[in-house]
Amino acid sequence: MRDVLHGMMVAGAIVVLAGSAGAECTKPPRAPQMPQGATASDEDMKHGREVLQTYVNVLQEYQKCIEAQIKNAPPDTKPEVKQQWAANADAAIDAAHEIADVYSIQLRAFKARQE
């Protein structure tokens, strides 16, 4: 899990600029910290879910931006540059899966406490 302030909201944290020539997509922020299921309140878990969904949406928008950037790249753009952009988009999707997995683990721990 990445060390980031709990409850970090990332809405609006990405600027999509792929429509303009030579523009780059803004790198997404680091993942927010998920609540600890062993000690979190119901409210903490709900807030964690909201933060998670917002972050996943940001990562998906980043991936779309990168895809558009690759598609609209000038003809003289080096293949290595496009490959790096694609790798960045893939890393964003991997990050979305990772943080969702972390939340799922914490949610199971939270629910186990409720039984």
C-alpha positions in Angstrom: 0.0 0.0 0.0 1.3 3.4 -0.8 1.9 6.0 1.8 -0.5 8.8 1.0 -2.9 10.9 3.1 -6.1 9.0 4.0 -9.1 10.4 2.2 -7.2 12.1 -0.6 -9.7 13.2 -3.2 -8.5 13.1 -6.7 -11.5 14.5 -8.6 -10.3 16.9 -11.2 -6.7 16.0 -10.6 -6.1 15.1 -14.2 -6.1 17.4 -17.2 -6.8 15.8 -20.5 -4.7 17.6 -23.2 -4.4 15.0 -25.8 -6.5 16.9 -28.3 -3.8 19.5 -28.9 -0.6 18.7 -30.9 2.4 17.9 -28.8 0.4 18.0 -25.5 0.9 15.4 -22.8 -1.4 13.8 -20.4 -1.0 14.8 -16.8 0.4 12.0 -14.7 -2.2 10.8 -12.1 -1.5 11.4 -8.4 -0.4 8.6 -6.1 -3.0 6.2 -4.9 -4.9 7.2 -1.8 -4.5 5.1 1.3 -7.4 2.7 1.9 -9.0 2.4 5.4 -7.8 -0.4 7.6 -10.6 -2.9 7.8 -9.5 -4.2 11.2 -10.2 -0.8 12.8 -12.2 1.3 10.4 -15.7 2.5 11.0 -18.6 2.0 8.6 -18.2 5.6 7.6 -14.5 5.1 7.0 -15.2 2.2 4.7 -17.9 4.1 2.7 -15.5 7.0 2.3 -12.7 4.7 1.2 -15.0 3.2 -1.4 -15.8 6.7 -2.7 -12.2 7.7 -2.8 -11.3 4.4 -4.5 -13.9 5.0 -7.3 -12.8 8.5 -7.8 -9.2 7.4 -8.2 -10.1 4.6 -10.5 -12.0 7.1 -12.7 -8.9 9.3 -12.8 -6.8 6.4 -13.9 -9.2 5.4 -16.6 -9.3 9.0 -17.9 -5.5 9.0 -17.9 -5.5 5.9 -20.0 -8.0 7.4 -22.5 -5.8 10.5 -22.7 -2.7 8.4 -23.4 -4.6 6.4 -26.1 -5.7 9.7 -27.8 -2.1 11.1 -27.5 -0.7 8.0 -29.3 -3.4 8.2 -31.9 -3.0 11.9 -32.6 0.8 12.0 -32.3 2.7 13.7 -35.1 4.0 11.4 -37.8 7.6 11.9 -36.7 7.0 10.7 -33.2 9.5 8.0 -32.4 8.1 4.5 -31.8 9.9 4.3 -28.5 8.1 7.4 -27.3 4.7 5.8 -28.2 5.8 2.6 -26.5 6.6 4.5 -23.3 3.2 6.3 -23.4 1.5 2.9 -23.8 3.5 1.5 -20.9 2.4 4.5 -18.8 -1.3 3.8 -19.6 -0.8 0.1 -18.8 0.8 1.1 -15.4 -2.2 3.3 -14.6 -4.6 0.4 -15.2 -2.4 -1.9 -13.1 -2.5 0.7 -10.3 -6.3 0.8 -10.5 -6.4 -3.0 -10.1 -3.9 -2.9 -7.3 -5.8 -0.3 -5.2 -9.1 -2.1 -5.8 -7.5 -5.3 -4.5 -6.3 -3.5 -1.4 -9.8 -2.1 -0.7 -11.3 -5.6 -1.2 -8.9 -7.1 1.3 -9.7 -4.4 3.8 -13.4 -4.7 3.2 -13.2 -8.5 3.9 -11.4 -7.7 7.2 -14.0 -5.1 8.1 -16.9 -7.5 7.4 -15.2 -10.3 9.4 -15.3 -7.9 12.4 -19.0 -7.4 12.0 -19.8 -11.1 12.3 
